[in-house]
């Protein structure tokens, strides 16, 4: 290892923070043996969407069990999104006090508890568990990308690909296995609760990293300290809002599909098992878009054309749900998967491409995830309410196409070759 790299400052994984000297020394020791860190990243990434994707194929059973109407059932996916936005605000403060590794480990433990709480008998436990799941995922969302950039500076692109692929793989396996696990374990409760095991395993893998990273830090001492950040006021920057709204709008479409796509298929006569497989297949196809699009984006000065293309893929798949929801289901799954994976990859990439330095990128990421997920939370509930009011899916699907039209305009703005 070169002297330059070994002495490089390990900027903390959250905005405007730098580790204290003992924590920085401990992290250099961890970087010298990266296998444990890499295993922790993969296991954490597998958990980041699994707890959400496994709900969608079972949403009908959950609603029937608690006697919930369509709008109320959508809260099972809406509440996590709200707390994914709100929880993003607190990630830097928690990491400053306890360290990134400790917060990631705590988030995985919180995720495990939230998953278990969702299957407790009273309906209030379902919704509280959803809030805990969303909060845990928010902490992982905010801290994981920065951790990768910090600990793998020479392999940031490949590690980001590994991280995003593992995240989608976890969602795919969760969606595909939801109904089989329900049948094998005697109900939807067992299917949902089974994913607590993966969260617990990931938390255990992070415990040694927490111990090592805090070695030499006195009791009550913070793990990080503030450093000077960029002076740009992102809230007053149109480009920052274009990136944020692009992130939020594509997330809105994605989480509407997570919440309702299997239900759309089953309402048109498809079996529950096949609907779960089609949804899982669409999630699997997202890997292609999320891997290829960021690579292409990094080679382009402007990403405007790329933004239009990925949104058109999404719009084509959504239009198919209007024309022939069951007959063309597998084709629509491919189009949606490519479009959604590409849109997510592009949104994450633009947070880096549209900024001049790491701290500004971290601030933009926090802004985009906070407001983006709060915007996305509107989608599942609102479209569930429209479906309940109209008794069909045509109007909700048309509203999704309206969102796609807005995404094109946002992509044309956010994709221009400019920097904050």
C-alpha positions as a Markdown table, in Angstrom:
| # | Residue | x | y | z |
|---|---|---|---|---|
| 1 | Unk | 0.0 | 0.0 | 0.0 |
| 2 | Unk | 1.4 | 3.3 | -1.0 |
| 3 | Unk | 2.2 | 6.0 | 1.5 |
| 4 | Unk | -0.1 | 8.4 | -0.2 |
| 5 | Unk | -3.1 | 6.1 | 0.2 |
| 6 | Unk | -2.3 | 5.0 | 3.7 |
| 7 | Unk | -2.0 | 8.6 | 4.9 |
| 8 | Unk | -5.1 | 9.8 | 2.9 |
| 9 | Unk | -7.7 | 11.3 | 5.2 |
| 10 | Unk | -10.6 | 9.0 | 5.8 |
| 11 | Unk | -13.5 | 11.5 | 5.4 |
| 12 | Unk | -16.5 | 10.2 | 7.3 |
| 13 | Unk | -19.4 | 8.6 | 5.4 |
| 14 | Unk | -21.7 | 11.4 | 6.3 |
| 15 | Unk | -21.8 | 15.1 | 5.3 |
| 16 | Unk | -19.5 | 17.7 | 6.8 |
| 17 | Unk | -17.9 | 15.3 | 9.3 |
| 18 | Unk | -14.4 | 13.9 | 9.8 |
| 19 | Unk | -13.5 | 11.0 | 12.2 |
| 20 | Unk | -11.5 | 11.7 | 15.4 |
| 21 | Unk | -7.9 | 10.5 | 15.4 |
| 22 | Unk | -8.5 | 7.2 | 17.2 |
| 23 | Unk | -11.4 | 6.3 | 14.9 |
| 24 | Unk | -9.4 | 7.2 | 11.8 |
| 25 | Unk | -6.5 | 5.0 | 13.0 |
| 26 | Unk | -8.9 | 2.1 | 13.7 |
| 27 | Unk | -10.5 | 2.5 | 10.2 |
| 28 | Unk | -7.1 | 2.3 | 8.6 |
| 29 | Unk | -6.6 | -1.1 | 10.3 |
| 30 | Unk | -9.9 | -2.2 | 9.0 |
| 31 | Unk | -9.1 | -1.1 | 5.5 |
| 32 | Unk | -5.9 | -3.2 | 5.6 |
| 33 | Unk | -8.1 | -6.3 | 5.9 |
| 34 | Unk | -11.1 | -5.4 | 3.8 |
| 35 | Unk | -12.8 | -8.8 | 3.6 |
| 36 | Unk | -14.8 | -8.3 | 6.8 |
| 37 | Unk | -15.9 | -4.8 | 5.6 |
| 38 | Unk | -16.9 | -6.2 | 2.2 |
| 39 | Unk | -18.9 | -9.0 | 3.7 |
| 40 | Unk | -20.7 | -6.5 | 6.0 |
| 41 | Unk | -21.5 | -4.3 | 3.0 |
| 42 | Unk | -22.9 | -7.2 | 1.0 |
| 43 | Unk | -25.1 | -8.5 | 3.9 |
| 44 | Unk | -26.3 | -5.0 | 4.7 |
| 45 | Unk | -27.2 | -4.4 | 1.0 |
| 46 | Unk | -29.1 | -7.6 | 0.8 |
| 47 | Unk | -31.3 | -6.3 | 3.6 |
| 48 | Unk | -32.0 | -2.8 | 2.2 |
| 49 | Unk | -35.0 | -3.7 | 0.1 |
| 50 | Unk | -35.9 | -7.3 | 1.1 |
| 51 | Unk | -38.1 | -6.3 | 4.0 |
| 52 | Unk | -40.1 | -4.1 | 1.6 |
| 53 | Unk | -40.3 | -6.2 | -1.5 |
| 54 | Unk | -41.5 | -9.3 | 0.4 |
| 55 | Unk | -44.6 | -7.4 | 1.5 |
| 56 | Unk | -46.0 | -6.7 | -2.0 |
| 57 | Unk | -47.1 | -10.3 | -3.0 |
| 58 | Unk | -48.7 | -10.7 | 0.4 |
| 59 | Unk | -50.5 | -7.3 | 0.6 |
| 60 | Unk | -53.9 | -8.8 | 0.0 |
| 61 | Unk | -53.6 | -11.4 | 2.8 |
| 62 | Unk | -52.3 | -8.7 | 5.2 |
| 63 | Unk | -55.3 | -6.5 | 4.3 |
| 64 | Unk | -57.8 | -9.4 | 4.7 |
| 65 | Unk | -56.3 | -10.4 | 8.0 |
| 66 | Unk | -56.6 | -6.9 | 9.5 |
| 67 | Unk | -59.8 | -6.1 | 7.6 |
| 68 | Unk | -58.1 | -3.1 | 5.9 |
| 69 | Unk | -59.4 | -1.3 | 2.8 |
| 70 | Unk | -57.1 | -0.7 | -0.1 |
| 71 | Unk | -56.0 | 2.8 | 1.0 |
| 72 | Unk | -55.3 | 1.5 | 4.5 |
| 73 | Unk | -53.4 | -1.5 | 3.2 |
| 74 | Unk | -51.2 | 0.8 | 1.2 |
| 75 | Unk | -49.9 | 2.2 | 4.5 |
| 76 | Unk | -47.9 | -1.0 | 4.9 |
| 77 | Unk | -45.6 | 0.4 | 2.1 |
| 78 | Unk | -46.3 | 4.1 | 2.6 |
| 79 | Unk | -45.2 | 4.3 | 6.2 |
| 80 | Unk | -41.7 | 2.9 | 5.6 |
| 81 | Unk | -41.2 | 5.5 | 2.8 |
| 82 | Unk | -42.2 | 8.3 | 5.1 |
| 83 | Unk | -39.7 | 7.2 | 7.7 |
| 84 | Unk | -37.1 | 6.5 | 5.0 |
| 85 | Unk | -37.3 | 10.3 | 4.4 |
| 86 | Unk | -37.5 | 11.4 | 8.0 |
| 87 | Unk | -34.8 | 9.0 | 9.2 |
| 88 | Unk | -32.3 | 10.4 | 6.7 |
| 89 | Unk | -32.3 | 13.7 | 8.6 |
| 90 | Unk | -30.9 | 12.0 | 11.7 |
| 91 | Unk | -28.2 | 9.8 | 10.2 |
| 92 | Unk | -25.3 | 12.4 | 10.3 |
| 93 | Unk | -26.0 | 13.3 | 13.9 |
| 94 | Unk | -26.1 | 9.6 | 15.0 |
| 95 | Unk | -22.9 | 8.9 | 13.1 |
| 96 | Unk | -21.2 | 11.9 | 14.6 |
| 97 | Unk | -21.9 | 10.6 | 18.0 |
| 98 | Unk | -21.4 | 6.9 | 17.6 |
| 99 | Unk | -19.6 | 6.3 | 14.3 |
| 100 | Unk | -20.7 | 5.0 | 11.0 |
| 101 | Unk | -20.1 | 1.4 | 11.8 |
| 102 | Unk | -22.0 | 1.5 | 15.0 |
| 103 | Unk | -25.0 | 3.2 | 13.4 |
| 104 | Unk | -25.0 | 0.7 | 10.6 |
| 105 | Unk | -25.0 | -2.2 | 13.1 |
| 106 | Unk | -27.7 | -0.5 | 15.1 |
| 107 | Unk | -29.8 | 0.0 | 12.0 |
| 108 | Unk | -29.6 | -3.7 | 11.1 |
| 109 | Unk | -30.7 | -4.6 | 14.6 |
| 110 | Unk | -33.5 | -2.1 | 14.4 |
| 111 | Unk | -34.5 | -3.6 | 11.0 |
| 112 | Unk | -34.6 | -7.0 | 12.6 |
| 113 | Unk | -36.9 | -5.8 | 15.4 |
| 114 | Unk | -39.1 | -3.9 | 13.0 |
| 115 | Unk | -39.6 | -7.0 | 10.8 |
| 116 | Unk | -40.6 | -9.1 | 13.8 |
| 117 | Unk | -42.9 | -6.4 | 15.2 |
| 118 | Unk | -44.8 | -6.3 | 11.9 |
| 119 | Unk | -46.2 | -9.7 | 12.4 |
| 120 | Unk | -47.4 | -9.2 | 16.1 |
| 121 | Unk | -51.2 | -9.6 | 16.5 |
| 122 | Unk | -52.5 | -6.0 | 17.0 |
| 123 | Unk | -52.7 | -3.9 | 13.8 |
| 124 | Unk | -50.8 | -1.0 | 15.6 |
| 125 | Unk | -47.8 | -3.3 | 15.8 |
| 126 | Unk | -47.9 | -3.7 | 12.0 |
| 127 | Unk | -47.7 | 0.0 | 11.5 |
| 128 | Unk | -45.1 | 0.7 | 14.2 |
| 129 | Unk | -43.0 | -2.1 | 12.8 |
| 130 | Unk | -43.3 | -0.5 | 9.3 |
| 131 | Unk | -42.0 | 2.8 | 10.8 |
| 132 | Unk | -39.0 | 1.0 | 12.4 |
| 133 | Unk | -38.2 | -0.8 | 9.1 |
| 134 | Unk | -38.3 | 2.5 | 7.2 |
| 135 | Unk | -36.1 | 4.3 | 9.8 |
| 136 | Unk | -33.5 | 1.5 | 9.7 |
| 137 | Unk | -33.4 | 1.5 | 5.9 |
| 138 | Unk | -33.0 | 5.3 | 5.9 |
| 139 | Unk | -29.8 | 5.0 | 8.0 |
| 140 | Unk | -28.5 | 2.4 | 5.7 |
| 141 | Unk | -29.4 | 4.4 | 2.6 |
| 142 | Unk | -27.6 | 7.5 | 3.8 |
| 143 | Unk | -24.4 | 6.0 | 5.2 |
| 144 | Unk | -23.7 | 3.0 | 2.9 |
| 145 | Unk | -22.6 | 5.0 | -0.2 |
| 146 | Unk | -20.3 | 7.2 | 1.8 |
| 147 | Unk | -18.8 | 4.2 | 3.5 |
| 148 | Unk | -18.0 | 2.6 | 0.2 |
| 149 | Unk | -16.3 | 5.8 | -1.1 |
| 150 | Unk | -14.4 | 6.1 | 2.1 |
| 151 | Unk | -13.1 | 2.5 | 2.5 |
| 152 | Unk | -12.7 | 1.6 | -1.2 |
| 153 | Unk | -11.5 | 4.8 | -2.9 |
| 154 | Unk | -9.7 | 2.9 | -5.6 |
| 155 | Unk | -12.6 | 0.6 | -6.3 |
| 156 | Unk | -15.6 | 2.8 | -5.6 |
| 157 | Unk | -17.3 | 2.0 | -9.0 |
| 158 | Unk | -17.0 | -1.7 | -8.7 |
| 159 | Unk | -18.0 | -1.7 | -5.0 |
| 160 | Unk | -21.0 | 0.5 | -5.8 |
| 161 | Unk | -22.0 | -2.0 | -8.5 |
| 162 | Unk | -21.7 | -4.8 | -5.9 |
| 163 | Unk | -23.7 | -2.9 | -3.4 |
| 164 | Unk | -26.5 | -2.0 | -5.8 |
| 165 | Unk | -26.6 | -5.5 | -7.3 |
| 166 | Unk | -26.8 | -7.1 | -3.8 |
| 167 | Unk | -29.6 | -4.7 | -2.9 |
| 168 | Unk | -31.7 | -5.6 | -5.9 |
| 169 | Unk | -30.9 | -9.3 | -5.4 |
| 170 | Unk | -32.2 | -9.2 | -1.9 |
| 171 | Unk | -35.4 | -7.6 | -3.2 |
| 172 | Unk | -35.7 | -10.2 | -6.0 |
| 173 | Unk | -35.3 | -13.2 | -3.7 |
| 174 | Unk | -37.7 | -11.7 | -1.1 |
| 175 | Unk | -40.4 | -11.1 | -3.7 |
| 176 | Unk | -40.0 | -14.5 | -5.4 |
| 177 | Unk | -40.0 | -16.4 | -2.2 |
| 178 | Unk | -42.8 | -14.5 | -0.4 |
| 179 | Unk | -45.7 | -16.9 | -1.5 |
| 180 | Unk | -43.7 | -20.1 | -1.3 |
| 181 | Unk | -42.5 | -19.2 | 2.2 |
| 182 | Unk | -46.1 | -18.3 | 3.1 |
| 183 | Unk | -47.2 | -21.8 | 2.0 |
| 184 | Unk | -44.3 | -23.5 | 3.8 |
| 185 | Unk | -44.5 | -21.6 | 7.0 |
| 186 | Unk | -48.3 | -21.5 | 7.4 |
| 187 | Unk | -49.1 | -17.9 | 6.7 |
| 188 | Unk | -47.9 | -14.5 | 5.7 |
| 189 | Unk | -46.6 | -13.9 | 9.2 |
| 190 | Unk | -43.9 | -16.5 | 8.9 |
| 191 | Unk | -43.0 | -15.3 | 5.4 |
| 192 | Unk | -42.4 | -11.8 | 6.6 |
| 193 | Unk | -40.7 | -12.7 | 9.8 |
| 194 | Unk | -38.2 | -15.0 | 8.1 |
| 195 | Unk | -36.2 | -12.0 | 6.8 |
| 196 | Unk | -35.4 | -11.0 | 10.4 |
| 197 | Unk | -32.8 | -13.8 | 10.3 |
| 198 | Unk | -30.9 | -12.2 | 7.5 |
| 199 | Unk | -30.9 | -8.8 | 9.3 |
| 200 | Unk | -29.7 | -10.4 | 12.5 |
| 201 | Unk | -26.9 | -12.2 | 10.6 |
| 202 | Unk | -25.8 | -8.9 | 9.0 |
| 203 | Unk | -25.8 | -7.1 | 12.4 |
| 204 | Unk | -23.6 | -9.8 | 13.9 |
| 205 | Unk | -21.1 | -9.4 | 11.1 |
| 206 | Unk | -20.9 | -5.6 | 11.9 |
| 207 | Unk | -20.2 | -6.1 | 15.6 |
| 208 | Unk | -16.5 | -6.7 | 15.2 |
| 209 | Unk | -16.2 | -3.6 | 13.0 |
| 210 | Unk | -17.9 | -1.6 | 15.7 |
| 211 | Unk | -15.5 | -2.8 | 18.3 |
| 212 | Unk | -12.4 | -2.2 | 16.2 |
| 213 | Unk | -13.6 | 1.3 | 14.9 |
| 214 | Unk | -14.3 | 2.5 | 18.5 |
| 215 | Unk | -11.0 | 1.2 | 20.0 |
| 216 | Unk | -9.1 | 4.0 | 21.6 |
| 217 | Unk | -12.1 | 6.3 | 21.8 |
| 218 | Unk | -13.0 | 7.1 | 25.4 |
| 219 | Unk | -16.5 | 6.6 | 26.8 |
| 220 | Unk | -18.8 | 9.4 | 25.9 |
| 221 | Unk | -16.4 | 10.8 | 23.3 |
| 222 | Unk | -17.9 | 11.4 | 19.8 |
| 223 | Unk | -16.6 | 9.4 | 16.8 |
| 224 | Unk | -16.5 | 12.3 | 14.4 |
| 225 | Unk | -16.2 | 16.1 | 14.4 |
| 226 | Unk | -17.6 | 18.7 | 12.1 |
| 227 | Unk | -15.5 | 20.0 | 9.2 |
| 228 | Unk | -16.1 | 22.9 | 6.9 |
| 229 | Unk | -18.6 | 22.1 | 4.2 |
| 230 | Unk | -19.4 | 23.7 | 0.9 |
| 231 | Unk | -21.1 | 27.0 | 1.2 |
| 232 | Unk | -23.8 | 26.5 | -1.5 |
| 233 | Unk | -27.3 | 26.7 | -0.2 |
| 234 | Unk | -28.8 | 23.7 | -1.9 |
| 235 | Unk | -32.4 | 24.6 | -1.0 |
| 236 | Unk | -31.9 | 27.8 | -3.2 |
| 237 | Unk | -30.3 | 25.9 | -6.1 |
| 238 | Unk | -32.7 | 24.8 | -8.9 |
| 239 | Unk | -30.3 | 22.1 | -10.1 |
| 240 | Unk | -30.4 | 20.5 | -6.6 |
| 241 | Unk | -34.2 | 20.5 | -6.7 |
| 242 | Unk | -34.2 | 19.0 | -10.2 |
| 243 | Unk | -32.0 | 16.1 | -9.0 |
| 244 | Unk | -34.1 | 15.7 | -5.8 |
| 245 | Unk | -37.4 | 15.7 | -7.7 |
| 246 | Unk | -36.0 | 13.2 | -10.3 |
| 247 | Unk | -35.0 | 10.9 | -7.4 |
| 248 | Unk | -38.3 | 11.3 | -5.7 |
| 249 | Unk | -40.5 | 10.9 | -8.8 |
| 250 | Unk | -38.7 | 7.7 | -10.0 |
| 251 | Unk | -38.9 | 6.4 | -6.5 |
| 252 | Unk | -42.7 | 7.2 | -6.5 |
| 253 | Unk | -43.2 | 5.0 | -9.6 |
| 254 | Unk | -41.0 | 2.3 | -8.2 |
| 255 | Unk | -42.7 | 2.1 | -4.8 |
| 256 | Unk | -46.2 | 2.2 | -6.4 |
| 257 | Unk | -45.1 | -0.9 | -8.3 |
| 258 | Unk | -43.7 | -2.5 | -5.2 |
| 259 | Unk | -47.0 | -1.9 | -3.4 |
| 260 | Unk | -49.5 | -2.6 | -6.2 |
| 261 | Unk | -48.1 | -4.4 | -9.2 |
| 262 | Unk | -48.8 | -8.0 | -8.0 |
| 263 | Unk | -52.3 | -6.8 | -7.0 |
| 264 | Unk | -52.9 | -5.3 | -10.5 |
| 265 | Unk | -52.1 | -8.7 | -12.0 |
| 266 | Unk | -54.2 | -10.7 | -9.6 |
| 267 | Unk | -57.1 | -8.3 | -10.0 |
| 268 | Unk | -57.0 | -9.1 | -13.7 |
| 269 | Unk | -57.1 | -12.9 | -13.1 |
| 270 | Unk | -53.5 | -13.9 | -12.7 |
| 271 | Unk | -52.7 | -16.4 | -9.9 |
| 272 | Unk | -51.0 | -15.0 | -6.8 |
| 273 | Unk | -48.0 | -17.2 | -7.2 |
| 274 | Unk | -47.4 | -16.2 | -10.8 |
| 275 | Unk | -48.0 | -12.5 | -9.9 |
| 276 | Unk | -45.2 | -12.8 | -7.3 |
| 277 | Unk | -42.9 | -14.4 | -9.9 |
| 278 | Unk | -43.6 | -11.7 | -12.5 |
| 279 | Unk | -42.9 | -9.0 | -9.9 |
| 280 | Unk | -39.7 | -10.7 | -8.8 |
| 281 | Unk | -38.6 | -11.1 | -12.4 |
| 282 | Unk | -39.1 | -7.3 | -13.0 |
| 283 | Unk | -37.0 | -6.6 | -9.9 |
| 284 | Unk | -34.3 | -9.0 | -11.2 |
| 285 | Unk | -34.2 | -7.2 | -14.5 |
| 286 | Unk | -33.5 | -3.9 | -12.7 |
| 287 | Unk | -30.0 | -5.2 | -12.1 |
| 288 | Unk | -29.3 | -4.7 | -15.8 |
| 289 | Unk | -30.5 | -1.1 | -15.8 |
| 290 | Unk | -28.8 | -0.2 | -12.5 |
| 291 | Unk | -25.5 | -1.6 | -13.7 |
| 292 | Unk | -25.3 | -0.3 | -17.3 |
| 293 | Unk | -26.9 | 3.1 | -17.0 |
| 294 | Unk | -24.4 | 4.6 | -14.4 |
| 295 | Unk | -21.5 | 3.3 | -16.5 |
| 296 | Unk | -22.9 | 5.1 | -19.5 |
| 297 | Unk | -23.7 | 8.2 | -17.5 |
| 298 | Unk | -20.2 | 8.5 | -16.3 |
| 299 | Unk | -18.9 | 8.5 | -19.9 |
| 300 | Unk | -21.3 | 11.3 | -21.0 |
| 301 | Unk | -21.0 | 15.1 | -20.4 |
| 302 | Unk | -24.8 | 15.3 | -20.5 |
| 303 | Unk | -27.2 | 12.6 | -19.4 |
| 304 | Unk | -30.3 | 14.2 | -20.8 |
| 305 | Unk | -30.8 | 11.6 | -23.6 |
| 306 | Unk | -30.1 | 8.8 | -21.1 |
| 307 | Unk | -32.8 | 10.2 | -18.8 |
| 308 | Unk | -35.4 | 10.3 | -21.6 |
| 309 | Unk | -34.6 | 6.7 | -22.7 |
| 310 | Unk | -35.0 | 5.2 | -19.2 |
| 311 | Unk | -38.2 | 7.0 | -18.6 |
| 312 | Unk | -39.6 | 5.9 | -21.9 |
| 313 | Unk | -38.9 | 2.3 | -20.9 |
| 314 | Unk | -40.8 | 2.9 | -17.7 |
| 315 | Unk | -43.7 | 4.5 | -19.6 |
| 316 | Unk | -43.9 | 1.7 | -22.1 |
| 317 | Unk | -44.2 | -0.9 | -19.3 |
| 318 | Unk | -46.8 | 1.2 | -17.5 |
| 319 | Unk | -48.8 | 1.6 | -20.7 |
| 320 | Unk | -48.8 | -2.2 | -21.2 |
| 321 | Unk | -50.6 | -2.5 | -17.9 |
| 322 | Unk | -53.5 | -0.6 | -19.5 |
| 323 | Unk | -53.5 | -2.5 | -22.8 |
| 324 | Unk | -53.0 | -6.2 | -21.7 |
| 325 | Unk | -52.0 | -6.5 | -18.1 |
| 326 | Unk | -51.9 | -10.3 | -18.0 |
| 327 | Unk | -51.3 | -11.3 | -21.6 |
| 328 | Unk | -48.1 | -9.2 | -21.8 |
| 329 | Unk | -47.2 | -9.3 | -18.1 |
| 330 | Unk | -43.6 | -10.7 | -18.7 |
| 331 | Unk | -42.9 | -8.1 | -21.4 |
| 332 | Unk | -44.1 | -5.3 | -19.2 |
| 333 | Unk | -42.0 | -6.7 | -16.4 |
| 334 | Unk | -38.9 | -6.4 | -18.6 |
| 335 | Unk | -39.6 | -2.8 | -19.7 |
| 336 | Unk | -40.4 | -1.7 | -16.2 |
| 337 | Unk | -37.3 | -3.4 | -14.8 |
| 338 | Unk | -34.9 | -1.8 | -17.3 |
| 339 | Unk | -36.5 | 1.6 | -16.8 |
| 340 | Unk | -36.7 | 1.5 | -13.1 |
| 341 | Unk | -33.2 | 0.1 | -12.6 |
| 342 | Unk | -31.8 | 2.6 | -15.0 |
| 343 | Unk | -33.7 | 5.5 | -13.4 |
| 344 | Unk | -32.5 | 4.6 | -9.9 |
| 345 | Unk | -28.9 | 4.2 | -11.1 |
| 346 | Unk | -29.1 | 7.5 | -13.0 |
| 347 | Unk | -30.6 | 9.4 | -10.0 |
| 348 | Unk | -27.8 | 8.1 | -7.7 |
| 349 | Unk | -25.1 | 8.9 | -10.3 |
| 350 | Unk | -26.3 | 12.4 | -10.9 |
| 351 | Unk | -25.8 | 13.2 | -7.2 |
| 352 | Unk | -22.1 | 12.7 | -7.9 |
| 353 | Unk | -21.9 | 14.1 | -11.4 |
| 354 | Unk | -23.7 | 17.4 | -10.6 |
| 355 | Unk | -21.4 | 18.3 | -7.6 |
| 356 | Unk | -17.8 | 19.5 | -7.4 |
| 357 | Unk | -16.7 | 17.8 | -4.2 |
| 358 | Unk | -17.4 | 14.9 | -1.8 |
| 359 | Unk | -19.1 | 17.0 | 0.9 |
| 360 | Unk | -21.4 | 18.7 | -1.5 |
| 361 | Unk | -22.3 | 15.3 | -3.0 |
| 362 | Unk | -23.1 | 14.0 | 0.5 |
| 363 | Unk | -25.3 | 17.1 | 1.2 |
| 364 | Unk | -27.1 | 16.6 | -2.1 |
| 365 | Unk | -27.6 | 12.9 | -1.4 |
| 366 | Unk | -29.1 | 13.7 | 2.0 |
| 367 | Unk | -31.4 | 16.3 | 0.5 |
| 368 | Unk | -32.5 | 14.0 | -2.4 |
| 369 | Unk | -33.2 | 11.1 | -0.2 |
| 370 | Unk | -35.0 | 13.0 | 2.5 |
| 371 | Unk | -37.4 | 14.9 | 0.2 |
| 372 | Unk | -37.3 | 12.2 | -2.5 |
| 373 | Unk | -38.6 | 9.5 | -0.2 |
| 374 | Unk | -41.2 | 11.8 | 1.3 |
| 375 | Unk | -42.5 | 12.5 | -2.2 |
| 376 | Unk | -42.4 | 8.8 | -3.0 |
| 377 | Unk | -44.5 | 8.0 | 0.1 |
| 378 | Unk | -47.4 | 9.9 | -1.5 |
| 379 | Unk | -47.6 | 7.4 | -4.4 |
| 380 | Unk | -48.7 | 4.1 | -2.9 |
| 381 | Unk | -51.3 | 5.7 | -0.6 |
| 382 | Unk | -52.7 | 8.1 | -3.2 |
| 383 | Unk | -53.0 | 5.6 | -6.0 |
| 384 | Unk | -54.5 | 3.0 | -3.5 |
| 385 | Unk | -57.1 | 5.6 | -2.6 |
| 386 | Unk | -57.9 | 6.4 | -6.2 |
| 387 | Unk | -58.2 | 2.6 | -6.9 |
| 388 | Unk | -60.6 | 2.3 | -4.0 |
| 389 | Unk | -62.6 | 5.3 | -5.1 |
| 390 | Unk | -62.9 | 4.2 | -8.8 |
| 391 | Unk | -63.0 | 0.5 | -8.4 |
| 392 | Unk | -60.4 | -0.1 | -11.1 |
| 393 | Unk | -56.7 | 0.5 | -12.0 |
| 394 | Unk | -57.0 | 2.5 | -15.2 |
| 395 | Unk | -57.0 | 6.0 | -13.6 |
| 396 | Unk | -54.1 | 5.1 | -11.2 |
| 397 | Unk | -52.1 | 3.8 | -14.1 |
| 398 | Unk | -52.8 | 7.0 | -16.2 |
| 399 | Unk | -51.6 | 9.0 | -13.2 |
| 400 | Unk | -48.3 | 7.1 | -13.2 |
| 401 | Unk | -47.9 | 8.1 | -16.9 |
| 402 | Unk | -48.4 | 11.7 | -15.9 |
| 403 | Unk | -45.5 | 11.2 | -13.4 |
| 404 | Unk | -43.4 | 9.8 | -16.2 |
| 405 | Unk | -44.1 | 12.9 | -18.3 |
| 406 | Unk | -42.8 | 15.0 | -15.4 |
| 407 | Unk | -39.8 | 12.8 | -15.1 |
| 408 | Unk | -38.8 | 13.5 | -18.6 |
| 409 | Unk | -38.8 | 17.3 | -17.9 |
| 410 | Unk | -36.8 | 16.8 | -14.7 |
| 411 | Unk | -34.3 | 14.5 | -16.4 |
| 412 | Unk | -33.8 | 17.1 | -19.1 |
| 413 | Unk | -32.9 | 19.7 | -16.4 |
| 414 | Unk | -30.9 | 17.5 | -14.1 |
| 415 | Unk | -29.1 | 15.8 | -16.9 |
| 416 | Unk | -27.4 | 19.0 | -18.2 |
| 417 | Unk | -23.6 | 19.3 | -17.9 |
| 418 | Unk | -23.6 | 21.6 | -14.8 |
| 419 | Unk | -22.2 | 21.4 | -11.3 |
| 420 | Unk | -23.3 | 22.8 | -7.9 |
